[in-house]
Amino acid sequence: MYKSAQLGSIHRVHKPRDARLRAGHQQKEDSMSLKPLADRVLIKPDAAEQKTASGLYIASNAQEKPQRGTVIAVGAGKMNDKGERMPLDVHEGDIVIYGKFGGNEIKVDGEDYLLMRADDIYAVVE
């Protein structure tokens, strides 16, 4: 079972500095921290279907955008009228369903992610 993360969690992306290892030296890594703000959520979309059910390959420009993904990081929530922070309904590790054109596509270290508002998420898969 997944443990609930604290609000305002940070997702750390590690990137190797040099793919070659020298004898006696360990590989060093750069890391980028991504922390969504307010009610925003960072999602890693599932891979697009590359084959049809009958086994035919689908051209990359004809593939449907995935509408399902895994929550990587969440913001602390948006403020209500009283100035209180409202927690989000999604947490790190949740598998979610979202709109086909929801969110902003971003690329970090060659990986595709979506950054969207929590309101653009339709459901959590249980």
N, C-alpha and C positions, 0 to 999 in steps of 0.2 A: 504494500500500500504506500502511496506517496505521502510524504510529510509536508504539511503546509509551510511555505516559506514566509519570512517576515515581509511586511510591506516595503516597497522601495528596494527590492533586491537588485543585485548587480550580477550580470552575466559576464564572465571573463572569457574572451576568445584568445586562444594561444596561437602564435604564429612562429614557426621556426625561423631564426635569423639566417642560418646557413645550413643547407641540407647535408653538407659534407661534414663528417666527423673526423677530427684529427686524433691521432693516437695520444692517449692520455688526457684528452680534453672532453668535457661533456658538452653536449649541444645546448646552447643558450636559446631562450625564447623571448620574444616580444609578446606583450599581451595588451589587448585593448578592452577597456571596460565600457560596457553599454548599460546605462541605467535609464529606462524610460521615465519620463516626467508625468506627473499628474495621473490622468486616467488612461495613459497609453500602455500598450502591451507589445512586446517583441515576440514574434512568432516565427518558427522555422517551418515553412510549408512542406507538406509531404511531396515526394517526387511525382511529377506528372506521369500519367499512363503513357507508355511508349508503344504498347501493343494493344490491338483489339482483342476481344474475347476469342476470336477465331485464329489469333496468332499473327495477324498482319501488322507490320510496323506503321506507326502514325508519323507523318512528317512533323518536324518540330514546330512549324508555323501553324499546324492544324491541331496541335495538342491543346486540350482544355486546361485552363489554369486550375491548379488544385484549390479546393475550397475547404481543406482540412489541414491542420498542422498542430505542432506542439508549442505550448507557451514556454518561452525561454526565460523571460524576465517581465516583471510587472512594475508599474509606477506605484506611488504611494496612495493614489486615489485623488479624486477632485474634491474641491471644497464646496460645502453646501452654503446656503444663505446665512447661516449662523457662524460661519468660519470654521466649521468642524470638517475634518477630513473623512470622506466616505470611502470605506474599503471596497476593493473590487471583488467581483464574484468569481474571477478566475485566479489561478495560482500557477506557479512554476510547475511544469510537468503535465499540466492538463492538456488533453487532446480536444481541440475546439473546431467548430464549424463556423465559417465566416463567408461573407459575400464574395462573389467572383471578382469584383473590382474594388473591394474594400482595402484600405490601408495604403501605405507608401512602400514601394519596393526599395530595399537598400541592399548593398553588397558589402560584406565585410570579409576581408581575406579570401576572396573568391567564393564565398558562401552567400546564398540568397536568403534574405529575411524579409519579413513584413513588419512594419511599425504601424499600428492602428489604435484607434480609440476602443476602449472596452465595449462601448455601445454598438460597435460594428461587428461584434461577435454574437452569433445567433444562438449557439448551444455549446455545452460541454458534453463530450462523449463519456459515458460512464461504463 
